Each structure stands twice: as structure tokens, then as C-alpha cells.
Amino acid sequence: MTDTVFIAVVSGAGTVVVAVSALLGQIYVSRFAQANESERAKFKIRGEEASRAREKRRDSLVDAIAELLAVADPQISARMDYGKAVTLI
């Protein structure tokens, strides 16, 4: 094999090695980025679920307090429903 052919084969092999390593590096980075985005989306969804749960709890508490005030108000009813008041408390 002449020197020119040997240099061409080594250059071609080097080019293939660089291309394959670049491809593998790109695959690794894209998988890492995809996993990171997936975790970020899961975190956001969990935060939204927690926010909805807090708001639902707050709304139910406000409704219970409003009902308790209505049950305990002497202007609405002369007789207080103690069973309902205890349930609401």
C-alpha cells in the first residue's frame, strides 16, 4: 500500500470515527434533555394538582363556614340545629 492510499484510508477512518462519536454524543444529549423536560413537566403537573387541591379545600371550608353561620344565625331560624352545627364544625 502506498503512502497516499494509507493516508486516505486513515483519514476516512478518522472521519467515520468522528461522525459516529458526534452521533452518539448527540443522542446522549437529546436523551438527557428529553428526560429533563419530562421531569419538569411532571413537576409542573404535580404543582398544578396541589394548587387545585388547596383551592378545593379552601372552597369547601368557606362553604362550611357560610353554612355554619347560617345555621347559627338567630335571625334566620329561632331554633338552632345543633346536629348540623356539630357536623359542620
N, C-alpha and C positions, 0 to 999 in steps of 0.2 A: 504494500500500500504506500502510495507516495505521500509526502508531507501535506500536500494540498488537500487530498482526499481525507486524510486523517483529521486535519483541522476542520474540514467541512462536517465530518461525522461528529466530532466533539462539539462543535458549535450547534449543530442540530439537536444533539442530545441535551446540551445545556439549555437550549430554548424550550425543549419539551419539559425538562425538569422545572424550569421557572414557570411555565404555563400551568403545569399540574399543581405546583405549590401555591400559585396565586389562586387557582380554582378552589383548592382545599381551604385556603385562608378565607376566601370569600364565603364559602359555605359555612365555615365555623362562625364567622362574624354575623352572618344573616340569621343563623340559628340562635345565637346569643341575643341578638336584637329582637327576634321574634319572641323568645322566652321572656325577655324584659318587658315587652309590650303586653304580653299575656298577663304577667304578674300585675302590671299597672292597671289593666282593665279589671282584673279580679278585685284589686284593692278599691278601685272606684265603685264597683258594683256593691261590694260589702259596705262601703261608706254610705251609699245611697239607701241600701236596705236598712241600715242602722238609723239613718235620718228619718225614713218613713216610719219605722217602728217607734221612734221617740215622738214624732208628731201624732201618731195614732194614740199613743199612751196619753199624751197631753190633752188631746181632744176628748178622750174618754173620761179623763179626770175633770176637765171643765164641764162636761155634760153631767157627771155625777154630782159635782158641786152645785150646779144650777138646779138639778132635781132636789138635792138636799135642802137648798134654800127655799124652793117652792113648797116642799113638804113641811118645813119648819115655820113658814110664814103664817102668822095668825090671821092676817087679812084675807088669805085665800081660803083657809079652812079653820073653823073654830076648834075642831078636834084634830090633834096631830097623829099621824100614822107612825107609831113608834117602830113597828116591824120594818116598814120601808126605810125609815131613817137609819136604823141599825144596819140594814142591808147596804145602803149607800155609803155609810161610814166604813 
